[in-house]
């Protein structure tokens, strides 16, 4: 009898437990609200912890709570620096450059100076007329150009253009996964956007919403010109609200080189959509994990290992033969790194610092001669040589067609 009683008690206790863990679906048409990344940590602690240490999570920092966020030199007088540390409401950036926001009324403004992280020096910051499309719609005075319309939509989650408030500063979880309230209350796959489950276009749109140069399809909105896709949410088609800056083949512009490659930073999306990688369905997250990795640019694997997952002598995309046969450089040299030829650093960000292109095409030195586009050989590696020298060398490469690379 005692054995049967114990068994009965166990069953009675276990059944309610199972019911409490049942996966529930939300009611139809339930409202979705933004709740902030902290709500995600309860169930996704590992991912949340990694993300907290990424540049995405630290784009905007409040020096009142993170005094070490300020990396510019305020100890040495400089005529460009006309403000004090105490005037800084937010820092923006820390890898290539750092800019400084101050608050006036219910808007933020960027001081007209920036810190060049690599060169460790102050540089003027000012969007000149005839550069970014929106500049003509704002006063010439830098301190009369609010960050809400020009910046904050990409550096926050759920920027409200009416109240000028955000759910969260920085690129938080819901910037890529959409509003999370339903997923918090009903933690099933159907209540949250997972870019990995979207089609290739919508998946990449999640990144391209901010990593692109473009214009809203509707402008102005209530008399204001916004430089980010107002109204877009992950899972939407970005092209419904946003159009990429047009490039004109043969003409160098503020945004593009004459061959259509991006000319400036934050245009990875403009590059990528014209690449063969995009055509074949490769997605941004195939190379990057924005939740954080130990590798440069949050790559999924270190260096060339990312490329060699798909490109190698034993797989269809190739290339055939050894690395040295393909690159005509020693295997352990900089010239044999995939990015040296296929992702040249030709897109300007600050001072002399350039970032890498994302078209993944080899830019021949002939393109430099004809169109003035920096090439993969003499623009960043063999800087002491002229394009004609590189063209002559390419003609002798046994594995490269002279029609493709040197004509």
N, C-alpha and C positions, 0 to 999 in steps of 0.2 A: 504493500500500500504506500509506503513511504516513497518508493521509487516512482510509482505512478504520479503521486502528488507533485514531486519535484519536476517531473516531465511536464505536467500541466502548467505549472508556474512559469517554466521557461517559455512555453509556447505562448501563453498569454502576454508575457512581457515582450516577446520578440515581434509579435504581429503589429502592435502600435508603432514599434520602431521602424518597421518596413514601410508602413503607411506614411510616416513622417518624412521619409526619404524619397517618396514618389516624385517623378519628374512631371511637373505641372506645366501646362501651356497657358499663356495669358488669354484673357477674354478678347474677342474680336475688336479691332479698332482701338485697342488700349493706347493711351497717350505715351509717347516716348519723350523723356526729359534728359537733359545733361546733368550728370551728378558729380563729375570730377574723378580724377585718376585714383585718389585714395580709396574709393569704394571698390576698386578692382583688386586691391592688394589682398583682401581677405581670402579670395580663392586662387589668385594668381601671384602668390608672393614671390616666387623666383623670377618671373618675368618682370614684375614691378620693381624688384630690387635692381635688376640689371638695367632697366630703363632709367631709373633715377640717376644713374651715373653717366648717361649719354649726353651728348651735346643737344639733342632734341629736348631733353628735360631741363636744360640750362641755358636756353637761348636768351631768355629774359630773367634777370635776377635782381632782387631788391637788396641793395647794399645795407639797408637797415637790419636785415636778418642774415645777410651774407656779406659782411664787410670785406672779405677776401676776394669777392667777385670783381672788384675794381683792379684792373691790371695796368692801366695807364700810369705814367709817371707824373704825379702831381707835386713832387718834391722840388722839381727844378722849374723856375719860371719860364713860361713860353708865351709869346704874344698871341698864339692861336687859342690858348686856353683862357677863356674869359669867365670861368665859373669855378665854384669850389666843389669839393667832394660832397659837401652837405646839400648841394643843389640837385644832386643826382637822385632821381626817383627809381630808375631802372638802368641796369647795364644791358646792352644788347651785343651778343657774340663774345667769343673768346679764342677762336682758332686762328682766323686770318686777321680779323679786325675787331675792335670794340668801339661801339658808339654809346652815347649817354643820353637818356631821356630825362626830361624834367616835366613836372605837371603844372599846368596853368588852367584853372577852372576845372572842367571835367574832361579835358583833353591832355594828351602828352605831346611833347615836341622834342626833336633831336637837336642837340647843340651842334653848331657848325664845325665840328672837329671830330676826328676819330683817331684811335690809337692803332698803328700798324704793328701787329704782334710780332711778325718776323723781323722787321727792321728796327723794332723798339724805338719808334719815333712818332711824333704827332703829325698828322696830315689834315689838310682842310677837308671838310665834308660839305658838299653842296651839289644838289641836282641841277645841272645847268639847263637853261632853255635849249630845246632841240635835242635833248637826250631822251629821258623817260617821257612817254607820251603825255602823262598827266601834268607835267611841270607847267605847261601853259595855262592850266586852269587854276593855279594857285599863286599867291603873291610871291614876289622874288625873294622876300625875306624868309630865310630858313626857319625862323622862329614863328612864322605864321602858317606853317604847313603841318597840320596835326597828323599824328601817326595812325589815328583810327582809320581814316580812309586809305592811307598810303602803305601801312605796314601791319597793323595789329591783327588783321584777319588771318594772317599766316602764323603769327607768333603767339596765338592763343587758341583756346577752345571756346566756340560759341560766342564770338564777339557780336553783341547786339547793337546794330547801327542806330537804333532809336535811343537806347539808354546809355550807350557807350560803356557797357559793362561786359565782363567775361565770366564764364564759369571757372576758368582756370587759365593763368598765363602759361606759356610754353606749349610745346607740341605734345599734349597729353594723349592718353589712350583713346579718348573719344574723337580726337582729330582724325584718326584713321579708322576707328570702329563705329563711329556714329553715337548718338545718344544712348546711354547705358542703363537708364532706370529700369526698363523692363527686364533686362538681363540680370540686374541685381535681385529683383523680386522673383523672376522666373528664369533661373540659370540654365537655359537650354540653348542649343545652337541657333534656333530660329529667332531668338530675341536679340541678336547682335549681328552686326556686319563683320564678316571675316573676309578680308581681302583675298585670302588664299582660296576662297570658294567662289569668288567672282570671276566673270570672264576676263580675258586678258586686257581688254580695253578698260573696263571699269576698275580692275585691280591696279593698273598703272595710273589711272586717273587720281587715285588716292594720294599718290606721291606728286603727280604733276600739278595738282591744285596749287602747290606752293613752289615746286621746283620748275618753274617755267616763267617766261616773260610773255605777257599777253594783255588782253583788255576784256572787260566784261562785255557781253553782247548787248546789254542794256545800260546805257550811260547817258546822262547822269541818273542816279537814283535819288529822288527827292532833292534834286539840285546839287548833289554831292558826287564827285568823281572818285570811284574806288579802284585801287590797283590790286584787287584780289577778287576771286569769284564769289561774290555775295550770294547766299542762298544754296550753294553747293553743299551736299552732304555725302559721305561715303556710301557707295552703292548707286549713286546717280551717274549719268553720263556727263562728264565735265563739259563736253562740247556744247551742251544745251545752254550753259550760262557763261562760258569762257571761250575766247578765241585766241590762239597763239599768234604772236607777232609775225607778220608776213615778212618773208625775205625775198630779195630780188637777185636772182643769179647774175653774177658779174659785177655787183655793186656792194661796196662795203658800207655798212650802216652802224649805228650805235649798238644794235643788237646782233648783227650777223656779219660774218666774213663773206666774201663774194661767192664762195661755193656752198653757202647755206649753213655752215657750221656756226654754232653760237659764238658770239664775240665777248660775252661777259658772264659773270658768275650767276648762279641760280637759274641756269637755262638747261639743266640736264634733261628736262622733259622735252624741250624744243629739239634737242639733239636726238634723243632716244626714239621718238616717234618716226624719224626718218631712217632709222637704222635697220639692218637686216635682222638684228636681234629681236626687235619689236615685231617685224613682219613674221618671224618664225614662232612668235608666241612666248618668247622669253620675257619674264616679268621682272620688275625692279627687285622684288624680294628674292629672286633667284640668286642674286649676288649679295644683297644687303639684308641684314636683320636689324631693323631699327629699335628692337627691344634691347640691343646692346650685345657686343661681342668683344673679345680681347684684341681685335684686329683693326687696323686703320680703316676709317670710314665705315665702321661696323660691318665689314665684309664677313661673310659666313665662314670663309677659310682664308688663311694667310696668302697674300700676294697672288702669284700665278696659279696656285692651287684652285682658286675660284674658276679660272678660265679652263684649266685642264680637266675639270669635271666633264666638260663637253667637247673640248678641242684637244685632239691628240692623234697619233698615228693609228690607233686601234679603233677610232670612232669615226662615224660618217663625215662630220664637219671638217675633219682634218685639223691641222696640216699633216701631210705625209712626211715620213723620215724623222730624223733627229731634230732637236732644237737648233743645233748649229747649222744643219742643212737649211732649215727654214729661215733663220735670222742672219746667217753669215757673220755671226758674232760668237765669241766664246760662250759656252753654256752658262757659266757663272758670272757673266758680265752684265752691266746695266742694259746693254744693247739687246740682250736676249730676254728681257722682261716683256711680257705681253703689252703692258701699258706704254712702254717706250715708243712703240710704233703705232699701236691701235688706240691709244688714249693720250695723245700729246697734250701737254699743259699749255694751252694757247688761249684760255678764256680768262679775261682780266677780272680781278676782284679788288685789290688795293695796292697802290704803289707798283712794285715790280713783281708782285705775287700773282701767278696765274693758277687756275685750276684746270682739271683735265676734261677733255671733251668726252661726250658719250654717244658719238655716232659709230665708234669702233672701226671706222674706216682708216686705212693707211693714207695719209695725206702726202702725196708725192712732192718732191722738190720742184717738179715741173709746174705744179699748181702755184707754188710761190713765184716762180718766174713769170707765169702768165697772169695771175690774179692777185698776187701779193699776200696770199694766205700762208701763215706760218706752217712749215712742214714738220714731219716727224723726225727728220734727220738733223738738219742744221739749225733748227730754231731753239732746241733745248739740249741736244747732246753734243753734236759736232759744231759748236758755236763759232769755232775759229775757221770754219770752212764756208764756202759759198754754195748755193743750190746747184750750180752747174757741176761742181765736183761730185756731189751726191748722185746726181743724175747719171753721170758717166759710170760711177761705181755700180749703180743698180742695173745698168745695161749688161754688166758682166756677171750678175748673179745667176747661177745655173737654175735655180728653182723659181725665178720670177720672170714673168712675161714682160719683155721690154715694151710691148704695146700697151700694157696696163700701167706700168709704173714709171716709164721713162719717155713716153711719147705724148 
